[in-house]
């Protein structure tokens, strides 16, 4: 899998997580969360 495809997949996964958690996100916010990673983002959402 190429880096571009992985980033697109990560962005889609993060967008799904934020929608399911009840939050929307701008493209910039999505990019920030993708850079942090899934586990760190979940922790931040659960324990702000």
Buried (B, 14 or more C-beta within 10 A) or exposed (E): EEEEEEEEEBBEBBBEBBEEEEEEBEEEBBBEBBEBEEEEBBEEBEEE
